[in-house]
Amino acid sequence: MKGMNSLKKVVAAGLFAFGAVAMSFAYNAKELFGAKLYNELKTKGYVEKSFFGDENAKLSLYPKTALGEQAASSWPAGQDKPVFLVEELYLIPKEKLGSGEPTKTTIDYASKVIRSVSKMKGMQYYSHSSKKIKTLYAEAHFIAGPHDDTRVEDDVAGDADGLEKYCMLDDSSLGRANYRLEYRQRPDEVSGSFINMTSLKIGPLKALSPSNLRISLVITDCGDYMSVYLLTQAKVPKLSILEDSMYNSFSARLQAIYKWFCSMF
């Protein structure tokens, strides 16, 4: 019995040490976002802001972390400023991610999720134009290069930091297009960005030239919570007729990506 008790103590100590190490890589959500934003997130679950044609637009919802700040400043300096921006921030208790299994509610697992591009196929979203739930991506997978449509399997092995890939997304309204994906990973957060490599249409207009759309996703470990920050930046013609369609289209996409991410745990 003494031997068994000693073994239990060793196992307990090991689990405690593992938990302590894991928590040491986590942020405190209230400190990270400030009391006002934290309370709003706790009450509503998410906060959103959008801008169209605002030369003085300033992003404010991103986590003030290395990858959060990198996402917020990711628009190329030598490129005309984006006309449209929408950012969304979610805070979800880890226990509500899937079954709440601790081995899954980690940054390493989140990293694998956002690299599982093929599993985005069939993702659902709310279409404001059709006023119903529709399939967002009829097809989704990695490809060999920006203009090489040879299918490549999901790359989910190891750490994602510095990984650059290409993918094809067959979007229900934007059409079939290729994207470059840029991944970054730290012990406490992981991020991914989609940059269009081919032109995209908004309605009848060829509104987005290559590299004029950037969709970023940052997942941050906040102890008992995970924060999910999503950002769309787009350089489109500054036409008032585009404002509502851009907002409806891309806010719905960000919400769909968030729901898909949560469903993968």
C-alpha positions in Angstrom: 0.0 0.0 0.0 2.9 2.4 0.8 4.3 1.8 -2.7 0.9 2.5 -4.3 0.5 5.7 -2.2 3.9 6.8 -3.2 3.1 6.2 -6.9 -0.1 8.2 -6.6 1.8 11.1 -5.1 4.3 11.0 -7.9 1.5 11.0 -10.5 -0.3 13.8 -8.7 2.8 15.8 -8.5 3.5 15.3 -12.2 0.0 16.4 -13.2 0.3 19.4 -11.0 3.6 20.3 -12.5 2.2 19.8 -16.0 -0.7 22.1 -15.2 1.5 24.7 -13.7 3.7 24.8 -16.8 0.7 24.9 -19.1 -0.8 27.8 -17.1 2.5 29.7 -17.2 2.0 30.1 -20.9 -1.5 31.5 -20.5 -2.6 35.2 -20.4 -5.1 36.7 -18.0 -8.1 37.7 -20.1 -9.1 40.7 -17.9 -5.5 42.0 -17.8 -5.1 41.4 -21.5 -8.2 43.2 -22.8 -8.9 45.6 -19.9 -11.8 45.5 -17.5 -14.4 47.2 -19.8 -13.8 45.0 -22.9 -13.5 41.9 -20.7 -16.9 42.6 -19.0 -18.5 43.2 -22.5 -17.0 39.9 -23.7 -18.2 38.1 -20.6 -21.7 39.5 -21.1 -22.1 39.2 -24.9 -19.5 36.6 -25.9 -18.0 38.8 -28.6 -17.4 42.4 -29.7 -17.3 43.7 -33.3 -16.2 46.9 -35.0 -16.2 47.8 -38.7 -15.0 50.6 -40.9 -15.5 51.6 -44.6 -13.6 54.5 -46.2 -12.4 55.8 -42.9 -8.8 57.1 -43.4 -8.4 57.3 -39.6 -9.7 53.9 -38.8 -7.9 52.3 -35.9 -8.1 48.6 -34.9 -8.7 48.2 -31.2 -10.0 44.7 -30.4 -6.8 42.7 -31.2 -5.0 41.1 -28.2 -2.0 43.1 -27.2 0.3 40.2 -27.7 3.1 39.5 -30.2 0.8 37.8 -32.7 -2.1 40.0 -32.1 -0.1 43.1 -32.8 1.4 41.4 -35.8 -2.0 40.7 -37.3 -3.2 44.3 -36.6 -0.1 45.7 -38.5 0.0 43.1 -41.2 -1.3 45.2 -44.1 1.8 45.9 -46.3 3.2 49.4 -45.7 3.8 50.1 -49.4 0.3 49.3 -50.4 -2.7 51.6 -50.5 -4.6 51.4 -47.2 -7.6 49.0 -46.9 -10.9 50.7 -47.5 -12.9 48.1 -45.5 -12.1 46.6 -42.2 -14.0 44.4 -39.8 -12.7 42.9 -36.6 -14.4 40.5 -34.2 -13.2 39.3 -30.8 -14.6 36.3 -29.0 -13.9 34.9 -25.5 -15.0 31.3 -24.9 -14.6 29.2 -21.8 -12.4 26.2 -22.6 -15.0 23.9 -21.1 -17.4 24.9 -23.9 -15.0 24.0 -26.7 -16.2 20.5 -27.8 -16.2 18.2 -24.8 -13.9 20.6 -22.9 -11.2 17.9 -23.0 -8.0 19.5 -21.5 -5.7 17.7 -24.0 -7.5 19.4 -26.8 -8.1 22.9 -25.4 -4.5 23.9 -26.1 -2.6 26.1 -28.5 -1.0 23.0 -30.1 -4.4 21.6 -30.9 -5.7 24.9 -32.1 -2.7 25.1 -34.4 -3.7 21.8 -36.0 -7.3 23.0 -36.3 -6.5 26.1 -38.3 -4.2 24.1 -40.6 -6.9 21.6 -41.3 -8.0 23.5 -44.4 -9.7 20.5 -46.0 -12.1 20.3 -43.1 -13.4 23.8 -44.0 -15.2 22.1 -46.9 -19.0 22.3 -46.2 -18.7 25.1 -43.6 -22.0 26.8 -43.1 -22.7 30.5 -42.9 -25.7 32.9 -43.0 -26.2 34.4 -46.4 -27.7 37.9 -46.0 -28.6 38.1 -49.7 -30.4 34.7 -49.6 -31.6 35.2 -46.0 -30.8 31.6 -45.1 -28.0 29.3 -44.0 -25.9 28.1 -46.9 -22.6 26.2 -47.6 -19.8 28.7 -47.6 -17.0 26.5 -49.1 -18.1 23.9 -51.6 -14.4 22.8 -51.7 -11.3 23.6 -49.7 -7.8 22.2 -49.7 -4.1 23.0 -49.8 -2.5 23.3 -53.2 1.1 23.1 -54.4 1.6 26.8 -55.3 -0.2 30.1 -55.9 -1.1 29.1 -59.4 -0.6 25.3 -59.2 -3.9 23.7 -58.3 -2.4 20.3 -57.5 -4.1 19.1 -54.3 -1.9 18.8 -51.2 -2.8 17.2 -48.0 -3.3 19.2 -44.8 0.0 20.0 -43.0 -0.7 19.6 -39.3 2.5 18.1 -38.1 4.7 19.9 -35.5 4.8 23.6 -34.9 3.2 26.0 -37.3 5.6 28.9 -36.8 6.9 30.3 -40.0 4.8 27.9 -42.1 3.6 29.3 -45.5 1.2 27.3 -47.7 -1.3 27.9 -50.5 -4.9 26.8 -50.6 -8.0 26.9 -52.9 -11.3 27.9 -51.5 -14.5 27.6 -53.6 -16.6 30.3 -52.0 -20.4 30.4 -52.5 -20.4 34.0 -53.6 -16.8 35.1 -54.1 -16.1 32.2 -56.3 -13.1 29.9 -56.7 -9.8 31.5 -55.7 -6.3 30.7 -54.4 -4.8 32.1 -51.2 -1.5 32.2 -49.5 -1.5 31.2 -45.9 0.9 32.5 -43.3 1.1 30.8 -39.9 2.9 31.9 -36.7 2.9 30.1 -33.4 4.1 30.8 -29.8 3.6 28.7 -26.6 0.6 31.0 -25.7 -0.9 31.8 -29.1 -1.2 30.8 -32.8 -2.2 32.8 -35.9 -3.1 32.3 -39.5 -3.6 34.7 -42.4 -5.3 34.2 -45.8 -4.2 36.5 -48.6 -5.9 36.3 -52.0 -3.6 35.3 -54.9 -6.4 35.6 -57.5 -9.0 38.3 -58.2 -12.4 38.2 -56.4 -15.8 39.5 -57.4 -18.2 41.3 -55.0 -21.6 40.9 -56.9 -21.0 42.0 -60.5 -17.8 44.0 -59.7 -14.3 42.6 -59.9 -13.6 44.4 -56.6 -10.6 42.6 -55.1 -7.3 42.4 -57.0 -4.6 39.9 -55.9 -3.2 40.7 -52.4 -6.0 43.1 -51.7 -7.8 40.9 -49.2 -6.3 39.7 -45.9 -8.2 37.6 -43.4 -6.4 37.0 -40.1 -7.1 34.8 -37.2 -5.4 34.9 -33.8 -6.1 32.3 -31.0 -4.7 33.2 -27.5 -4.6 31.0 -24.4 -6.2 32.9 -21.5 -6.1 30.3 -18.8 -9.7 29.0 -18.4 -10.6 30.8 -21.7 -9.5 31.1 -25.3 -9.8 34.3 -27.1 -10.4 34.3 -30.9 -9.6 37.4 -32.8 -10.6 37.7 -36.5 -9.8 40.5 -38.9 -10.7 41.2 -42.5 -8.9 44.0 -44.4 -9.8 44.7 -48.0 -8.8 47.3 -50.6 -11.9 47.8 -52.7 -13.3 50.7 -54.7 -14.6 53.3 -52.2 -18.2 53.1 -53.5 -21.1 53.5 -51.0 -23.0 50.7 -52.8 -20.3 48.3 -51.6 -20.4 49.2 -47.9 -23.3 47.1 -46.8 -22.5 44.1 -49.0 -18.9 44.1 -47.8 -20.0 44.2 -44.2 -22.7 41.6 -44.6 -20.5 39.3 -46.6 -17.4 39.4 -44.4 -18.9 39.6 -41.0 -20.9 36.5 -41.8 -17.7 34.8 -42.9 -15.8 35.7 -39.8 -18.7 34.4 -37.7 -18.7 31.2 -39.7 -15.0 30.7 -39.3 -15.3 31.1 -35.5 -18.2 28.6 -35.3 -16.2 26.2 -37.4 -13.1 26.6 -35.2 -15.2 25.9 -32.1 -16.8 22.8 -33.7 -13.5 21.2 -34.3 -12.7 20.5 -30.6 
